[in-house]
Amino acid sequence: MKLSAEQKRANKKLAADYKKSLELSVKTFSNIEKAKEYLDSLGFNFKSAQNFNYEKHVIYGNRNKFALLKTVYKFDSPNSMDMGYKYEVTML
């Protein structure tokens, strides 16, 4: 089955939109201040927090979306063996 040019354009647009949504879903920051600034720039407000030792899970929200700010212990870069705590923002 051969796709028409119009169907190919629609598929490419759908794929581009999907890639963009994946890029927006998880962002990693090296410090918590930058992560909070990012959430403030998107219009999110603090809702609740659960903290235990080094693990932080903070929920932010606006009218109909939520975001989770959490700590993860991972490599600093793909080329180094240094590990540390990073802050991930996940859109829910």
Backbone as CSV, one residue per row, in Angstrom:
resi,resn,N_x,N_y,N_z,CA_x,CA_y,CA_z,C_x,C_y,C_z
1,MET,0.843,-1.172,0.000,0.000,0.000,0.000,0.887,1.233,0.000
2,LYS,0.670,2.100,-0.936,1.482,3.288,-1.079,0.765,4.485,-0.443
3,LEU,1.514,5.279,0.322,0.944,6.452,0.967,1.012,7.656,0.034
4,SER,-0.004,8.456,0.102,-0.002,9.674,-0.708,0.902,10.715,-0.046
5,ALA,1.228,11.764,-0.789,2.094,12.821,-0.265,1.438,13.505,0.926
6,GLU,0.136,13.652,0.889,-0.581,14.289,1.992,-0.507,13.437,3.261
7,GLN,-0.633,12.121,3.107,-0.542,11.225,4.258,0.876,11.225,4.833
8,LYS,1.887,11.305,3.949,3.276,11.346,4.419,3.537,12.603,5.229
9,ARG,3.024,13.759,4.755,3.188,15.009,5.492,2.500,14.933,6.846
10,ALA,1.317,14.347,6.889,0.583,14.211,8.156,1.350,13.310,9.120
11,ASN,1.936,12.224,8.621,2.715,11.325,9.473,3.959,12.018,10.015
12,LYS,4.636,12.819,9.168,5.828,13.534,9.627,5.470,14.554,10.700
13,LYS,4.342,15.241,10.523,3.906,16.219,11.522,3.559,15.531,12.834
14,LEU,2.890,14.393,12.761,2.547,13.634,13.957,3.805,13.164,14.679
15,ALA,4.803,12.691,13.935,6.063,12.243,14.530,6.799,13.412,15.183
16,ALA,6.798,14.568,14.546,7.460,15.745,15.114,6.773,16.182,16.403
17,ASP,5.451,16.160,16.421,4.711,16.524,17.630,5.001,15.547,18.763
18,TYR,5.106,14.266,18.440,5.401,13.247,19.448,6.802,13.459,20.024
19,LYS,7.795,13.734,19.164,9.158,13.981,19.641,9.200,15.206,20.536
20,LYS,8.463,16.242,20.165,8.431,17.453,20.975,7.819,17.180,22.343
21,SER,6.759,16.374,22.395,6.131,16.059,23.681,7.063,15.237,24.565
22,LEU,7.882,14.363,23.970,8.847,13.598,24.760,9.932,14.498,25.326
23,GLU,10.365,15.481,24.548,11.389,16.399,25.033,10.870,17.222,26.198
24,LEU,9.594,17.572,26.182,9.022,18.374,27.244,8.716,17.559,28.491
25,SER,8.609,16.232,28.367,8.134,15.437,29.488,9.145,15.322,30.623
26,VAL,10.462,15.214,30.339,11.467,15.081,31.401,12.619,16.043,31.134
27,LYS,12.915,16.886,32.109,14.057,17.798,32.048,14.904,17.543,33.284
28,THR,16.221,17.578,33.119,17.142,17.330,34.225,17.927,18.597,34.526
29,PHE,18.063,18.906,35.817,18.791,20.095,36.263,19.823,19.692,37.302
30,SER,20.902,20.487,37.397,21.961,20.171,38.350,21.691,20.736,39.740
31,ASN,20.882,21.793,39.840,20.522,22.297,41.172,19.036,22.615,41.232
32,ILE,18.541,22.668,42.443,17.096,22.784,42.643,16.567,24.173,42.304
33,GLU,17.412,25.191,42.436,16.961,26.545,42.131,16.601,26.684,40.651
34,LYS,17.427,26.107,39.776,17.141,26.174,38.341,15.862,25.407,37.998
35,ALA,15.657,24.296,38.667,14.444,23.506,38.424,13.206,24.289,38.853
36,LYS,13.281,24.955,40.003,12.146,25.752,40.474,11.888,26.945,39.556
37,GLU,12.957,27.582,39.061,12.788,28.690,38.122,12.101,28.218,36.842
38,TYR,12.481,27.029,36.382,11.858,26.472,35.173,10.365,26.249,35.390
39,LEU,10.010,25.686,36.536,8.597,25.441,36.833,7.825,26.754,36.986
40,ASP,8.446,27.748,37.598,7.787,29.054,37.725,7.573,29.692,36.362
41,SER,8.539,29.525,35.455,8.396,30.118,34.119,7.259,29.457,33.337
42,LEU,6.954,28.189,33.659,5.842,27.502,32.997,4.499,27.781,33.671
43,GLY,4.515,28.488,34.805,3.274,28.858,35.481,2.789,27.844,36.494
44,PHE,3.657,26.988,36.997,3.264,25.999,37.994,3.402,26.568,39.399
45,ASN,2.523,26.122,40.297,2.539,26.519,41.703,2.759,25.288,42.575
46,PHE,3.360,25.505,43.750,3.620,24.428,44.697,2.310,23.827,45.193
47,LYS,2.234,22.473,45.232,1.049,21.786,45.758,1.374,20.986,47.015
48,SER,2.361,20.071,46.929,2.705,19.261,48.100,4.122,18.720,47.958
49,ALA,4.665,18.211,49.078,6.029,17.670,49.071,6.120,16.477,50.004
50,GLN,6.887,15.479,49.590,7.217,14.330,50.426,8.730,14.179,50.374
51,ASN,9.387,14.341,51.524,10.842,14.267,51.593,11.246,13.191,52.598
52,PHE,12.240,12.390,52.219,12.793,11.393,53.119,14.284,11.315,52.854
53,ASN,15.086,11.722,53.833,16.531,11.804,53.707,16.911,12.591,52.447
54,TYR,17.531,11.920,51.471,17.973,12.629,50.271,16.942,12.604,49.151
55,GLU,15.877,11.875,49.331,14.860,11.783,48.286,13.829,12.886,48.469
56,LYS,13.624,13.649,47.413,12.619,14.702,47.428,11.636,14.440,46.303
57,HIS,10.371,14.557,46.600,9.312,14.490,45.603,8.378,15.662,45.872
58,VAL,8.378,16.619,44.955,7.576,17.825,45.109,6.617,17.896,43.935
59,ILE,5.359,18.114,44.235,4.334,18.187,43.189,3.945,19.651,42.978
60,TYR,4.004,20.060,41.720,3.588,21.401,41.313,2.390,21.255,40.389
61,GLY,1.550,22.270,40.336,0.396,22.183,39.463,-0.072,23.544,39.002
62,ASN,-0.795,23.530,37.896,-1.548,24.709,37.475,-2.962,24.225,37.198
63,ARG,-3.722,24.890,36.404,-5.143,24.562,36.264,-5.428,23.093,35.986
64,ASN,-4.823,22.523,34.970,-5.143,21.134,34.610,-3.926,20.263,34.380
65,LYS,-2.728,20.750,34.706,-1.508,19.962,34.535,-0.768,19.871,35.860
66,PHE,0.015,18.816,35.978,0.839,18.639,37.158,2.266,18.337,36.725
67,ALA,3.216,18.682,37.592,4.632,18.390,37.352,5.225,17.838,38.640
68,LEU,6.120,16.879,38.495,6.783,16.250,39.637,8.261,16.621,39.601
69,LEU,8.749,17.206,40.678,10.168,17.517,40.840,10.729,16.489,41.794
70,LYS,11.701,15.702,41.334,12.262,14.651,42.194,13.769,14.590,42.051
71,THR,14.416,14.014,43.063,15.863,13.840,43.013,16.173,12.449,42.479
72,VAL,17.231,12.371,41.679,17.721,11.096,41.174,19.240,11.091,41.310
73,TYR,19.794,9.942,41.604,21.239,9.784,41.728,21.741,9.174,40.435
74,LYS,22.454,9.973,39.631,22.887,9.489,38.325,24.212,10.112,37.932
75,PHE,24.750,9.671,36.798,26.021,10.178,36.294,25.897,11.638,35.894
76,ASP,26.998,12.399,36.110,27.004,13.816,35.738,26.960,14.002,34.232
77,SER,27.706,13.185,33.509,27.695,13.253,32.044,27.964,11.850,31.504
78,PRO,27.669,11.610,30.236,27.894,10.269,29.686,29.362,9.871,29.615
79,ASN,30.267,10.864,29.676,31.695,10.579,29.512,32.468,10.500,30.817
80,SER,31.812,10.687,31.950,32.527,10.653,33.227,31.924,9.598,34.146
81,MET,32.707,9.229,35.142,32.228,8.268,36.136,31.751,8.968,37.401
82,ASP,31.735,10.295,37.403,31.269,11.047,38.563,29.757,10.950,38.667
83,MET,29.298,10.695,39.885,27.862,10.594,40.111,27.440,11.622,41.153
84,GLY,26.195,12.026,41.064,25.670,12.982,42.024,24.170,13.075,41.899
85,TYR,23.577,13.880,42.773,22.127,14.058,42.749,21.758,15.086,41.695
86,LYS,20.793,14.734,40.885,20.232,15.616,39.864,18.755,15.797,40.173
87,TYR,18.196,16.832,39.629,16.772,17.126,39.834,16.037,16.969,38.510
88,GLU,15.047,16.106,38.497,14.266,15.847,37.286,12.879,16.431,37.437
89,VAL,12.440,17.108,36.379,11.084,17.633,36.322,10.338,16.790,35.305
90,THR,9.267,16.134,35.736,8.459,15.281,34.876,7.052,15.853,34.781
91,MET,6.601,16.071,33.575,5.232,16.550,33.375,4.280,15.364,33.474
92,LEU,3.236,15.504,34.257,2.273,14.412,34.446,0.996,14.685,33.697
